[in-house]
Amino acid sequence: MPENKKREKFEELAEKRVTETLKKMRLIGNLSNRNNYDYTDEHVKQILSKLEEELKILRTKFSESHREKESTFKFK
């Protein structure tokens, strides 16, 4: 695949995936509405910790070779 095609594909997919992720993050933010939901500080801590962990993994992927690890989220 020519370099410019690879760049175009990267940009196309990155824009779509980042936009989808931002929308999902806003939906997670909607959970902060205490009129609709009941949660503890520990719930918030676990959510933010997991998101920060995944962002750290993402940074690593763009900076060096790595082995991908599948990840899920469950409250403890």
OpenMM code with the backbone's topology and positions (N, CA, C; nanometers):
from openmm import Vec3, app, unit

residues = "MET PRO GLU ASN LYS LYS ARG GLU LYS PHE GLU GLU LEU ALA GLU LYS ARG VAL THR GLU THR LEU LYS LYS MET ARG LEU ILE GLY ASN LEU SER ASN ARG ASN ASN TYR ASP TYR THR ASP GLU HIS VAL LYS GLN ILE LEU SER LYS LEU GLU GLU GLU LEU LYS ILE LEU ARG THR LYS PHE SER GLU SER HIS ARG GLU LYS GLU SER THR PHE LYS PHE LYS".split()
positions = [
    Vec3(0.0856, -0.1179, 0.0000),
    Vec3(0.0000, 0.0000, 0.0000),
    Vec3(0.0900, 0.1241, 0.0000),
    Vec3(0.0688, 0.2175, -0.0926),
    Vec3(0.1507, 0.3397, -0.0955),
    Vec3(0.1390, 0.4180, 0.0350),
    Vec3(0.2466, 0.4893, 0.0678),
    Vec3(0.2524, 0.5640, 0.1935),
    Vec3(0.1358, 0.6609, 0.2098),
    Vec3(0.1017, 0.7341, 0.1033),
    Vec3(-0.0070, 0.8315, 0.1166),
    Vec3(-0.1411, 0.7626, 0.1419),
    Vec3(-0.1606, 0.6435, 0.0872),
    Vec3(-0.2846, 0.5685, 0.1124),
    Vec3(-0.2884, 0.5225, 0.2578),
    Vec3(-0.1740, 0.4789, 0.3082),
    Vec3(-0.1666, 0.4351, 0.4479),
    Vec3(-0.1949, 0.5527, 0.5409),
    Vec3(-0.1441, 0.6696, 0.5075),
    Vec3(-0.1677, 0.7902, 0.5875),
    Vec3(-0.3148, 0.8276, 0.5835),
    Vec3(-0.3740, 0.8237, 0.4651),
    Vec3(-0.5162, 0.8566, 0.4506),
    Vec3(-0.6020, 0.7608, 0.5319),
    Vec3(-0.5698, 0.6326, 0.5268),
    Vec3(-0.6468, 0.5331, 0.6017),
    Vec3(-0.6327, 0.5567, 0.7515),
    Vec3(-0.5090, 0.5853, 0.7964),
    Vec3(-0.4861, 0.6148, 0.9377),
    Vec3(-0.5710, 0.7343, 0.9817),
    Vec3(-0.5651, 0.8423, 0.9055),
    Vec3(-0.6398, 0.9631, 0.9420),
    Vec3(-0.7894, 0.9379, 0.9437),
    Vec3(-0.8379, 0.8648, 0.8451),
    Vec3(-0.9808, 0.8331, 0.8379),
    Vec3(-1.0253, 0.7541, 0.9609),
    Vec3(-0.9518, 0.6481, 0.9912),
    Vec3(-0.9889, 0.5637, 1.1056),
    Vec3(-0.9678, 0.6354, 1.2385),
    Vec3(-0.8587, 0.7100, 1.2510),
    Vec3(-0.8300, 0.7812, 1.3757),
    Vec3(-0.9397, 0.8830, 1.4053),
    Vec3(-0.9800, 0.9598, 1.3047),
    Vec3(-1.0851, 1.0593, 1.3262),
    Vec3(-1.2145, 0.9932, 1.3715),
    Vec3(-1.2502, 0.8844, 1.3066),
    Vec3(-1.3738, 0.8145, 1.3416),
    Vec3(-1.3664, 0.7564, 1.4832),
    Vec3(-1.2568, 0.6875, 1.5139),
    Vec3(-1.2441, 0.6206, 1.6431),
    Vec3(-1.2300, 0.7188, 1.7593),
    Vec3(-1.1558, 0.8268, 1.7379),
    Vec3(-1.1411, 0.9265, 1.8445),
    Vec3(-1.2750, 0.9944, 1.8700),
    Vec3(-1.3468, 1.0270, 1.7648),
    Vec3(-1.4793, 1.0889, 1.7804),
    Vec3(-1.5729, 0.9964, 1.8583),
    Vec3(-1.5735, 0.8671, 1.8241),
    Vec3(-1.6572, 0.7704, 1.8959),
    Vec3(-1.6166, 0.7620, 2.0433),
    Vec3(-1.4870, 0.7631, 2.0689),
    Vec3(-1.4373, 0.7550, 2.2063),
    Vec3(-1.4774, 0.8780, 2.2865),
    Vec3(-1.4665, 0.9949, 2.2262),
    Vec3(-1.5061, 1.1179, 2.2954),
    Vec3(-1.6545, 1.1157, 2.3313),
    Vec3(-1.7362, 1.0652, 2.2399),
    Vec3(-1.8798, 1.0535, 2.2686),
    Vec3(-1.9039, 0.9593, 2.3864),
    Vec3(-1.8326, 0.8466, 2.3881),
    Vec3(-1.8476, 0.7509, 2.4983),
    Vec3(-1.8015, 0.8113, 2.6303),
    Vec3(-1.6938, 0.8895, 2.6258),
    Vec3(-1.6457, 0.9539, 2.7477),
    Vec3(-1.7493, 1.0533, 2.8013),
    Vec3(-1.8146, 1.1242, 2.7117),
    Vec3(-1.9208, 1.2165, 2.7551),
    Vec3(-2.0366, 1.1395, 2.8182),
    Vec3(-2.0676, 1.0228, 2.7628),
    Vec3(-2.1729, 0.9397, 2.8217),
    Vec3(-2.1339, 0.8927, 2.9621),
    Vec3(-2.0074, 0.8575, 2.9802),
    Vec3(-1.9605, 0.8215, 3.1144),
    Vec3(-1.9763, 0.9424, 3.2063),
    Vec3(-1.9414, 1.0603, 3.1560),
    Vec3(-1.9579, 1.1833, 3.2346),
    Vec3(-2.1023, 1.2076, 3.2760),
    Vec3(-2.1961, 1.1667, 3.1924),
    Vec3(-2.3383, 1.1821, 3.2272),
    Vec3(-2.3753, 1.1029, 3.3520),
    Vec3(-2.2980, 0.9988, 3.3817),
    Vec3(-2.3248, 0.9187, 3.5017),
    Vec3(-2.3011, 0.9976, 3.6300),
    Vec3(-2.2373, 1.1123, 3.6200),
    Vec3(-2.2095, 1.1938, 3.7387),
    Vec3(-2.3346, 1.2635, 3.7934),
    Vec3(-2.4434, 1.2605, 3.7183),
    Vec3(-2.5665, 1.3266, 3.7603),
    Vec3(-2.6304, 1.2511, 3.8772),
    Vec3(-2.6173, 1.3062, 3.9952),
    Vec3(-2.6688, 1.2404, 4.1164),
    Vec3(-2.8218, 1.2377, 4.1221),
    Vec3(-2.8874, 1.3155, 4.0378),
    Vec3(-3.0339, 1.3074, 4.0314),
    Vec3(-3.0793, 1.1765, 3.9676),
    Vec3(-2.9937, 1.1186, 3.8866),
    Vec3(-3.0295, 0.9961, 3.8152),
    Vec3(-2.9574, 0.8720, 3.8648),
    Vec3(-2.8424, 0.8911, 3.9298),
    Vec3(-2.7583, 0.7767, 3.9677),
    Vec3(-2.7060, 0.7906, 4.1094),
    Vec3(-2.6816, 0.6764, 4.1711),
    Vec3(-2.6208, 0.6717, 4.3037),
    Vec3(-2.4886, 0.5970, 4.2908),
    Vec3(-2.3820, 0.6583, 4.3367),
    Vec3(-2.2500, 0.5973, 4.3273),
    Vec3(-2.1624, 0.6488, 4.4409),
    Vec3(-2.0545, 0.5775, 4.4627),
    Vec3(-1.9624, 0.6151, 4.5694),
    Vec3(-1.8350, 0.6742, 4.5101),
    Vec3(-1.7548, 0.7341, 4.5965),
    Vec3(-1.6245, 0.7845, 4.5530),
    Vec3(-1.5380, 0.6694, 4.5015),
    Vec3(-1.5562, 0.5520, 4.5587),
    Vec3(-1.4796, 0.4349, 4.5145),
    Vec3(-1.5173, 0.3968, 4.3713),
    Vec3(-1.6450, 0.4062, 4.3358),
    Vec3(-1.6865, 0.3812, 4.1970),
    Vec3(-1.6117, 0.4761, 4.1029),
    Vec3(-1.6133, 0.6044, 4.1381),
    Vec3(-1.5486, 0.7063, 4.0546),
    Vec3(-1.3989, 0.6779, 4.0444),
    Vec3(-1.3380, 0.6456, 4.1554),
    Vec3(-1.1943, 0.6156, 4.1578),
    Vec3(-1.1614, 0.5002, 4.0637),
    Vec3(-1.2415, 0.3945, 4.0675),
    Vec3(-1.2169, 0.2782, 3.9828),
    Vec3(-1.2349, 0.3107, 3.8344),
    Vec3(-1.3378, 0.3864, 3.8014),
    Vec3(-1.3606, 0.4246, 3.6617),
    Vec3(-1.2435, 0.5072, 3.6097),
    Vec3(-1.2075, 0.6120, 3.6838),
    Vec3(-1.1001, 0.7004, 3.6397),
    Vec3(-0.9660, 0.6283, 3.6344),
    Vec3(-0.9426, 0.5397, 3.7288),
    Vec3(-0.8181, 0.4628, 3.7304),
    Vec3(-0.8065, 0.3769, 3.6051),
    Vec3(-0.9151, 0.3101, 3.5689),
    Vec3(-0.9140, 0.2241, 3.4501),
    Vec3(-0.8951, 0.3059, 3.3233),
    Vec3(-0.9614, 0.4191, 3.3131),
    Vec3(-0.9460, 0.5044, 3.1951),
    Vec3(-0.8030, 0.5570, 3.1849),
    Vec3(-0.7461, 0.5971, 3.2977),
    Vec3(-0.6079, 0.6451, 3.2986),
    Vec3(-0.5107, 0.5336, 3.2603),
    Vec3(-0.5368, 0.4119, 3.3075),
    Vec3(-0.4532, 0.2971, 3.2727),
    Vec3(-0.4548, 0.2726, 3.1217),
    Vec3(-0.5726, 0.2766, 3.0627),
    Vec3(-0.5849, 0.2546, 2.9183),
    Vec3(-0.5173, 0.3660, 2.8388),
    Vec3(-0.5264, 0.4899, 2.8865),
    Vec3(-0.4603, 0.6009, 2.8187),
    Vec3(-0.3082, 0.5833, 2.8247),
    Vec3(-0.2586, 0.5359, 2.9364),
    Vec3(-0.1150, 0.5099, 2.9505),
    Vec3(-0.0715, 0.4015, 2.8509),
    Vec3(-0.1510, 0.2962, 2.8378),
    Vec3(-0.1216, 0.1888, 2.7423),
    Vec3(-0.1218, 0.2449, 2.6000),
    Vec3(-0.2188, 0.3299, 2.5704),
    Vec3(-0.2280, 0.3906, 2.4375),
    Vec3(-0.1028, 0.4720, 2.4067),
    Vec3(-0.0582, 0.5518, 2.5036),
    Vec3(0.0640, 0.6305, 2.4837),
    Vec3(0.1825, 0.5396, 2.4535),
    Vec3(0.1918, 0.4291, 2.5267),
    Vec3(0.3008, 0.3337, 2.5070),
    Vec3(0.2965, 0.2748, 2.3668),
    Vec3(0.1781, 0.2421, 2.3200),
    Vec3(0.1638, 0.1827, 2.1865),
    Vec3(0.2159, 0.2761, 2.0780),
    Vec3(0.1963, 0.4048, 2.0949),
    Vec3(0.2418, 0.4997, 1.9943),
    Vec3(0.3888, 0.5356, 2.0107),
    Vec3(0.4522, 0.4918, 2.1185),
    Vec3(0.5911, 0.5301, 2.1406),
    Vec3(0.6899, 0.4153, 2.1220),
    Vec3(0.6444, 0.2922, 2.1248),
    Vec3(0.7366, 0.1791, 2.1130),
    Vec3(0.6632, 0.0522, 2.0742),
    Vec3(0.7394, -0.0509, 2.0435),
    Vec3(0.6795, -0.1813, 2.0154),
    Vec3(0.6186, -0.2362, 2.1433),
    Vec3(0.5165, -0.3145, 2.1275),
    Vec3(0.4452, -0.3656, 2.2448),
    Vec3(0.3695, -0.4918, 2.2080),
    Vec3(0.3197, -0.5549, 2.3089),
    Vec3(0.2286, -0.6671, 2.2906),
    Vec3(0.0936, -0.6196, 2.3434),
    Vec3(-0.0090, -0.6311, 2.2607),
    Vec3(-0.1411, -0.5821, 2.2984),
    Vec3(-0.2050, -0.6723, 2.4031),
    Vec3(-0.2657, -0.6094, 2.5026),
    Vec3(-0.3333, -0.6808, 2.6106),
    Vec3(-0.4804, -0.6402, 2.6069),
    Vec3(-0.5680, -0.7373, 2.5974),
    Vec3(-0.7095, -0.7076, 2.5967),
    Vec3(-0.7523, -0.6668, 2.7365),
    Vec3(-0.8453, -0.5747, 2.7429),
    Vec3(-0.8824, -0.5206, 2.8723),
    Vec3(-1.0339, -0.5051, 2.8818),
    Vec3(-1.0839, -0.5260, 3.0012),
    Vec3(-1.2256, -0.5045, 3.0297),
    Vec3(-1.2350, -0.4293, 3.1617),
    Vec3(-1.3547, -0.3878, 3.1963),
    Vec3(-1.3765, -0.3159, 3.3202),
    Vec3(-1.4865, -0.3814, 3.4003),
    Vec3(-1.4622, -0.4058, 3.5283),
    Vec3(-1.5613, -0.4563, 3.6229),
    Vec3(-1.5384, -0.3868, 3.7557),
    Vec3(-1.6452, -0.3505, 3.8251),
    Vec3(-1.6297, -0.2978, 3.9600),
    Vec3(-1.5810, -0.4079, 4.0523),
    Vec3(-1.4993, -0.3699, 4.1471),
    Vec3(-1.4435, -0.4679, 4.2402),
    Vec3(-1.5314, -0.4794, 4.3625),
] * unit.nanometer
topology = app.Topology()
chain = topology.addChain("A")
for resn in residues:
    res = topology.addResidue(resn, chain)
    for name in ("N", "CA", "C"):
        topology.addAtom(name, app.Element.getBySymbol(name[0]), res)
